[in-house]
Amino acid sequence: MSDTSLGLGGYLPPSFFMRNVVNPVARAIGVPTLIVRGRISGREINTPVGPFEFGGGTYVVAGRGETQWVRNLRVAGRCELRIRWHRQPHLATELRGREHQLVMAAYLDRLGRRAGPFLADLPNAADHPIFRLEQTGPPVRG
């Protein structure tokens, strides 16, 4: 049994195409972007994400598992979400247990048929960290 089948943190590194084409284009066209300080460099790191609204909360799901942005957000505990030209500061709380299961089930239900390819390489829902984002200040143009 592999670590990922046990829910111990699988990771799918981004492909060259994703890292050098898809992500820069997504940022350029205004896809929501998570901004978090690097845990080692201290620099701002921008990653396109798909914020998910559920039960009055805003969540981000790590589709590729234990990614660098996940590791950075765990250490930082806060981030900004850039939507179009506005940056909104947020406090980030990683979900565990039942709350993780409920939000993941709602997320997968919203994905519908797209959930199959999304989970093909990391099929265990526990391998996809989820953070609840709580806005801590007003949006700032930037």
N, C-alpha and C positions, 0 to 999 in steps of 0.2 A: 504494500500500500504506500503510495507516495505522499509527501507532505501536503500537496495540494488537495488530494482526496480527503485528507483529514481536516481541511480548513485551516492549515497552518501558514498561510500566506504565500500563495503562488504569485508569480510576476511574469508578465509578458512584455519584454522590452519593445519599444516602438520600432517599426521598420524604418529604414532610411527614407522611404517615400513619405511615411507619416510624419517623421521628424522634420524633414527638409522641404516638403511640399504642402501636405495637408494642413499641418498646424500653422505655418506662417500664413497661408491663404485664409484659414479660419479666423485668425486674429485680425487680418487686414479687412475682412468683410464684416466684422462686428459680432462674431460669435462670442457669447459670454466667456470671459477669461478669468481664471483663478490666479490671483497674484499672492505669492507667499515668499517669505524670506528663506533663502537657502540655509540649511542648518550648518553648513560648513563655510560657505562663501559669504553669507550675509547679504548677498545680492538679491534683488527682486527677480523671481522666476515666474514667467507667465505661461499658463497652460490652458488651452481651450477646454471648456467643460460644458456639460448640459445640466444646469441647475434644475432640480425636480421639486415641484411644489406638491406637498401632501399633508393633509390634516392641519393646515395653517402654518406649516413649517417649510423651510427651504433646505434642500439636501443636495449633496453632490455624491455620486457613486463612482468608485474607481473601477472602471470597466476592465482595466488591464492589471488589476491586483495591487500588489505592494509597490506601487510606482514611486518615483522620486518625489512627486508632489505630495503623495500620501505621507511619506517619511518626513518631509519638511513641515507639513501641516501639523503632524503629531507633536513635533518639537516646538513649533511657533505658537500653536494654539489660537492663532488669529490669522486673518487674511483679508484681502480685498477682492471683491467681485466686480470686474469691469463689465458693464453692459453698455454697449455703444461707446459713448464718450464720458461716461460717469463711473467713478470708482466709489464703491460702497464698502466701508469697513465692517468686518464681521468677526465674531467670536466663533470658533469651530469646536464642536464636541463630537468625538467619534462615538458611533453607536455600537452597542454590544447586545448580545442575547436576544431577548424577545423583541425589543425595539428595532434591532437590525433586521430581524426576520420579517416584521410587519412592513417596514419601509421597503425592503427588497422585494417582497411579494407585490406590493403596489407598483413599484418601479417596473418589474417584469411584466405585470399585467398591462401597464401603459405601453411598454415596448411591443407587446403582441408578438406577431410572427418574427419580428426583428430580434427577439430574445434568443432564438436558436444559434445564429452565428455569433452573437454577443457572448454566449456562454460556451461555445464549442471548445475552446482551448482551456478555459477555467470553469468547468461546469458546476463546481461547488459554490453556492451563493455566499458562503462564509469567506471565500477568497476575494471578495469584492468589498473593501472597506467603504463605509458610508459615514459622512460627516453632516451633522445638522449645523447650518449657518444661521447665526442670530445677528441681525444688523445692530451695530453699536453706535452708529452715527449717521448723519445725513449724507446722501450722495454728493460727491465733489467732482466738478468737471476736471478731467485730466486724462 
